Amino acid sequence: MDFVLVHGTTQSPAGWDRVVKLLTAAGHRAIAVDLLTPADLPVEGYAQHARDQYDGGRPVVVAHSGSGVLLPAIAEALDARAMVWVAAYIPDFAGGRSLRDEAPAVLEPDWIGVDPTADPAKASEFLFHDCDPETERQALDSVRLFNPAVLAGHPAGVAPEIPSTVIVPTRDRTLRPEWMRRAARERLGVTAIEIDSGHCPQLSRPAELAAILTHRA
């Protein structure tokens, strides 16, 4: 099975390295795409940018955090067999609200306004608090902002007819776990799978996350 892994707003593709290794060792193909470009793009532009980095067909597309805004478009562009939302924003398909509109309900209050690239202590506090020291050092090397205007302002379109799996970290300090659970039910019609981790299980719980991807996607 092919997996296309999409980084979130605070990490480079290197944040997926541990999961890539585990999926590859299990006989799968895993590609962590890089969405950062010199200029901001529309949603369709980022979907095409991901398409340009993948030469296979019908993958499972996995998105982290704020890149949930882009997941439906990327999944459709790649003719995905499944979408997986990892600690991710799930768009308001029925109401058409944007992440900016919903931010007070979606984000933990203390996380709003934090720039993890400017303060490693804040990155550790909010993103990597459940990592062991060696993993935390590696995680801090992966910190990078990806924050195009489209992530906050894009109104959701129609939900794609692609099966979804939602993975909710129970100790997330950035997105509210209770919001993600509810959005999984109400917006995608699925029950979230919970993982005992902070916002970045791809770093702190890579084996558990890889197992979920291979067995549930």
ABEGO torsion letter per residue (X at the ends): XBBBBBBBAABBAAAAAAAAAAAAAAGBBBBBBBABBABBBBAAAAAAAAAAABABBGBBBBBBEAAAAAAAAAAAAAGBABBBBBGBBBBBAAAGBBAAAAAAAABBAAABGBBAAABAAAAAAAAAAABBAAAAAAAAAABBBBBBAAAAABBBBBBBBBBBBBBBBAABAABBAAAAAAAAAAAAGBBBBBBBBBABAAAABAAAAAAAAAAAX
